[in-house]
Amino acid sequence: MAVIYIDEEKGIDAPDTQGSETAPFKSLAQAYLLHGADNEYKVKKKDDEEFKPAAKAAMKKAVAYSEQQRKKKEAAAKRADKEAAEQAALEATLEAAKNIKISEDPALPKAVKINIQETDPKVIGQLRKSKDEPAEGVIRVCVQGRVQRVAKQGGLVFVVLRRGLHYMQCLLSGELTKTYDVLTLARETAMEITGELWEVPAGLRAPLNRELHADYFRIVAKAPGGDDAFTNRVPEDGDPAHSSMLDLRHLTLRHEKPATVMFVRDVLEGAFNKAYRELDITKVSPPALVQTQVEGGSTLFSFDYYGEASYLTQSSQLYLETCLPSLGDVYCIEKSFRAEKSLTRRHLSEYTHIEAELDFINFDDLLSHLEHIICRVIDLVLENPTAAAAIEKYHPEFKKPQRPFMRMRYSDAIDWLREKGIKNTEGTDHVFGDDIAEAAERKMTDEIGRPILLTHFPVEIKAFYMQKEEADPRVTESVDVLMPGVGEVVGGSMRIWDLEELMAAYKREGIDPAAYFWYVDQRKYGSTPHGGYGLGTERLLAWLLKLWTVREACLYPRFMGRCTP
Ligand code: 4AD
């Protein structure tokens, strides 16, 4: 029997502590755990005391602790053994699975390749109802897609294949489920599955209420599992606007919401094209590389164009104006670029600008046109079932805007903001002449809760080309359309159409008119009262789908600090 020493003040509990008088343990529990019953234990509580035999109660505690630790260790060892056995079994199964080769039964009829979303019985044949019913009209089909989900149930493997926004549930059974490829099937694997389409049994759900009972499959290209698995890189519940998700936007886009947003974006653009065509407005495509500014020098991206200073366009407006005499009313859907130096929820460096220019109109015509085009476009978008379902899903409280929109003069908005105590960026009451900042505008729009046509902004805070109001020349015939949740989605105005007035505006703004000779000529050769507007596609989409930021509304967003991927 040895004596084991414990010094509760100076001792050390380490695996190699000897427990001698000169190298004591710190705790009785640890000493007992390592040295067991057949020893004598001496303890000192303070450095200046003598070592004394351990108290009975303390010994009891140490024994209990040691027993508890022993049991824990045993359980952990058992678990580890079990896991090792399972792992070995899995490896053996996987090894064996490598030898399982499947082949397409040549006796079966040739499969017809169909799109995942195809529902036409002339293409896909009849859905089989059950094993017992005759397979009349049922044909063999083959679908291609990427793996969205894999689930094992009993001896069956359910694979949901995805093609774009469309899904098909496939059911693998028998030998197919034992293959190495199916045992290691990872999300995003591209594959082809062949079999018969069955109705989904009553009470169960699957896309389009059908499932493909596979008799054969072929892997087109595998995707990795483990650490490199798709969902480890871009988690399903990750915020698509988070910088880590934007870094991997090429993968994030494969998730349902970002893909749906892009789909609705396409529907939205299509709706604008249709709505403009209905009004006989012609689409044109102005240049992106320009040598004039439209919306002020502070947000211009400049570049060297074969030795000449040039810019990426901020707006196609000036070019649209030049098209009025040749084509009548015109519109375009083009990129605009703004070197915005702030990071907000609604500012991008590159955005898709929907702009229109209308000839021989007055300001009221412009406002009515805006109401019409927005309402018509929303109706057209809602006619698309996928887009309508997406709005319902992501923006359940969405309400179609009703005409007429609320019309509010800028000066009344200033009064409204003062009454509500909403301050300007300096923290003081708004005064006439203030640029209503994003936060204040958003508060106002959210509180009013419906689209607003905010009109008649002061000359000083608007662009050089805007027509002044005859009744009050301090203000312009200008309009911003404000939407709840986003704020400004449209900026428009009547344009100065008198040559002298335009030249005075250049002078006022300190702009050299030389580069604008083509815009000036517009006022020389049969000038007309005209006006137009620009609408931010991403902002409208953010409003429609209740997106937190316009960054989610872009395929690959560009904003300060991001130009990749
Ligand atoms: O109000 P803005 O600057 O007006 C113009 O560019 C006019 N020349 C358009 C015209 O009359 N043809 O911009 C128009 C709209 C804004 O209401 C907003 O929706 C969007 O373009 N927009 C932006 N969207 C995202 N990021 C930015 N940095 C944006 N700047 C403007």
Boltz pocket constraint, residues with backbone or C-beta under 6 A from the ligand:
constraints:
  - pocket:
      binder: B
      contacts: [[A, 294], [A, 295], [A, 314], [A, 315], [A, 316], [A, 317], [A, 338], [A, 340], [A, 346], [A, 347], [A, 348], [A, 349], [A, 351], [A, 353], [A, 355], [A, 356], [A, 488], [A, 489], [A, 490], [A, 491], [A, 492], [A, 493], [A, 532], [A, 533], [A, 534], [A, 535], [A, 536], [A, 537], [A, 538], [A, 539], [A, 550]]
      max_distance: 6.0
